[in-house]
């Protein structure tokens, strides 16, 4: 197996519906500009509350992708 190198970044997604949808939104958006996403790990979940009601779910992800260096 060839050796590989991966870079890890943190991204945050938001959703008015759920933490899962917030994570999906983050990955979907990141995949438009970052190629070869591999693994996403949930680092933190939080939410915004207004007038006693949840208004926004936020999911922070640690995402890895294969590093493509120049030869």
C-alpha positions in Angstrom: 0.0 0.0 0.0 1.4 3.4 -1.0 1.9 6.0 1.8 -0.6 8.7 2.1 -0.8 12.1 3.9 -4.1 13.6 5.1 -4.9 17.2 6.2 -7.5 17.9 8.9 -9.7 21.0 9.1 -12.6 22.0 11.3 -15.9 23.1 9.8 -19.2 24.1 11.3 -22.6 23.5 9.8 -26.0 24.9 10.9 -29.6 23.8 10.5 -32.9 24.8 11.8 -33.9 21.1 12.0 -31.2 18.9 13.6 -27.6 18.3 14.4 -27.5 15.7 11.6 -28.7 18.1 9.0 -26.1 20.7 10.2 -23.4 18.1 9.7 -24.7 17.2 6.3 -24.8 20.9 5.3 -21.2 21.4 6.4 -19.9 18.3 4.5 -21.9 19.2 1.4 -20.6 22.8 1.3 -17.0 21.8 2.1 -17.0 19.2 -0.7 -17.6 21.9 -3.3 -14.1 23.4 -2.6 -12.2 20.6 -0.9 -11.5 17.5 -2.9 -11.3 13.9 -1.7 -12.9 14.3 1.7 -12.4 11.1 3.7 -13.5 11.1 7.3 -15.6 13.5 9.4 -15.6 13.3 13.2 -18.2 15.3 15.3 -16.2 17.5 17.7 -18.9 19.5 19.3 -22.7 20.1 19.0 -24.5 23.2 20.3 -27.7 25.1 19.7 -29.1 28.6 19.8 -32.1 29.3 21.9 -34.5 32.3 21.6 -37.5 32.9 23.8 -37.1 29.4 25.2 -37.1 27.6 21.8 -34.3 26.1 19.8 -33.7 28.2 16.7 -30.5 26.7 15.3 -28.5 23.5 15.6 -24.7 23.7 15.1 -22.3 20.8 14.5 -18.6 21.3 14.5 -16.7 18.6 12.5 -13.1 17.7 12.2 -12.8 16.6 8.5 -9.8 14.9 6.8 -8.9 14.9 3.1 -6.1 13.4 1.2 -3.2 15.9 0.8 -2.2 16.3 -2.9 1.3 17.9 -2.8 3.1 19.0 -5.9 5.8 16.8 -7.4 
